[in-house]
Amino acid sequence: MDIAKRFNRIVSIYFHLQAKSVVKAQELATRFEVSLRTIYRDIKALEQAGVPIYGEAGTGYTLMDGYRLPPTRFSSEEILSLTAADKLMRKFVDADLYKNFDTAINKIKAHLRYTDKDQITTLENNMWMSSIGNTFNEQVPSALSTLFESIAERKIVNLSYQGNAYTECSYRETEPVGVFHQGNYWYFMAYCHLRDDYRQFRIDRIQQIKLTDRNFTKAHRELSFYLPQKEDISTTTVRISVPVSFAHYMHWDRPYYGFIEEEVIDGHAIMTFHSRNVEEEFARWFLMFADKAIILEPMSLKMRIKELVDAIRIP
């Protein structure tokens, strides 16, 4: 057995326990890609070293409250990852949440050595990320952070929500269950008092948001329970042929339309998709490339494209 590797894993397990109130053995086994038996041995080693760990079957492991070791020095790789995290947070979270993250990251940077800080500065000056559209409503800079606070404290959120650009805002009293990112947007799942059911909301469509001091009225399950499962969604297989010289123009968008695989035959890229909405979403996207692409299947897509083309009116 690689002693150094096991030592590093045991230390990492300790810090994982220190970072969370309760940790299950299966969670540790999955994280470190080892068996449950190995995790049990590592936990035993920590206990033998004097670390006060409490374990309960079906619940998990927890450290005795107040027991902490001083932080260890960051590795070079960990330090540089902070820069990447900073850039990602700036792009993918709202203004208020980024301010909180920036404050936290600066506290960490304050304890770094001069050479480490210099490396971070060099990387910051040579890393750039583009942004597609407005991920958040700039008039509501605290939407994401408010939702996080609501979920953590189990407090009701009131909001003014605009379903789309053509509808008026509606007042919603919600109990947020979880937040997720899909495509280019952030969403949250919540129990909506107006609809008396669970609903999915797009965060950039929030016009006003307020965290109340009222507790949730229901006990909600984890977010994954309310999200649609892939196996429950019916799809249609679509195959198209595109010249290899042109196919790269489709690479950016095709994951959003059910792209599965690509095979190059005689200078043509044969792309296979599992589309959830062939007649509208896929057909209208395909029109962008229709002069270069050939539909191999299904026939219904060919007929739909013809309908759309015939409906085009040029004055």
Buried (B, 14 or more C-beta within 10 A) or exposed (E): EEEEEBEEBBBBBBEBBBEEEBBBBEBBBEBBEBEEEBBBEBBEBBBEEEBEBEBEEEEBBBBEEEEEEEEEEBEEEEBBEBBEEBBEBBEBBBBBBBBEBEEEBEEEBEEBEEEBEEBBEEBBEEEEEEEEEEBBBEEBBBBBBBBBBBBEEBBBBBBBBBEEEEEEBEEBBBBBBBBEEEEEBBBBBBBBBEEEEBBBBBBBBBBBBEBEEEEBEEEBEEBEEBBEEEEEEEBBEBBBBBEEEBBEEBEEEBEEBBBBEBEEEEEBBBBBBBBBEBBEBBBEBBBEBBEBBEBBEBEBBBEBBEEBEEEEEEE
